[in-house]
Amino acid sequence: REPSLEMVQQRTPTKHVFVKPGDTLWRISQRYRVNLEHLRTLNQLTDNRIVIGQALWLPDDRPMSGVGADKGASTP
């Protein structure tokens, strides 16, 4: 089921993630390789506080670069 979830996420033009218990804005920025300030600006956050269940928008370019990297990595 996970691959089909990834396929759905890659097709959507704007991506978002839901904050899970233990997540911090910094950890999310590291996980998705997004600049922390850019993540804050994109989500109109005035500080680093986030709450469980909150949806955070991610930049559109991240899924495309991830797909290219996956295809390149699978080729010997």
C-alpha positions in Angstrom: 0.0 0.0 0.0 2.9 2.4 0.6 4.0 2.6 -3.1 0.5 3.6 -4.2 0.4 6.3 -1.5 3.7 7.6 -2.8 2.3 7.6 -6.3 -0.7 9.6 -5.2 1.4 12.1 -3.4 3.7 12.5 -6.4 0.8 13.3 -8.7 -0.6 16.1 -6.6 0.9 19.5 -7.6 1.1 20.8 -4.0 2.3 18.5 -1.3 1.5 18.6 2.4 2.3 16.5 5.4 0.5 16.1 8.7 2.4 16.8 11.9 2.8 13.7 14.0 3.6 13.3 17.7 7.2 14.1 18.3 7.6 16.1 15.1 9.3 19.5 15.1 9.4 22.1 12.3 13.2 21.6 12.2 12.8 17.8 11.9 10.2 18.1 9.1 12.5 20.5 7.2 15.4 18.1 7.5 13.2 15.1 6.5 11.9 16.8 3.3 15.1 18.8 2.7 13.3 22.1 2.8 14.9 25.3 4.2 13.4 26.0 7.6 12.6 29.7 6.8 11.1 28.7 3.5 8.9 26.1 5.2 7.8 28.8 7.8 7.1 31.3 5.0 5.2 28.8 2.9 2.9 27.9 5.8 2.6 31.5 7.1 4.1 30.6 10.5 5.3 33.4 12.7 7.4 31.0 14.8 8.4 27.3 15.0 5.4 26.1 16.9 3.3 23.4 15.2 0.6 21.1 16.6 -0.2 17.4 16.1 -2.5 16.9 13.1 -1.6 20.3 11.5 -1.1 20.2 7.7 2.1 21.7 6.5 2.6 22.6 2.8 5.8 21.6 1.1 7.4 23.2 -2.0 6.3 21.6 -5.3 9.9 20.9 -6.5 10.7 18.3 -3.8 8.7 15.4 -5.3 10.0 15.9 -8.8 13.6 15.9 -7.7 12.9 12.8 -5.6 11.5 10.9 -8.6 14.5 11.8 -10.7 16.9 10.6 -8.0 15.1 7.3 -7.6 15.3 6.6 -11.3 18.9 7.5 -11.4 19.7 5.3 -8.4 18.1 2.3 -9.9 20.3 2.4 -13.0 23.7 0.7 -12.5 
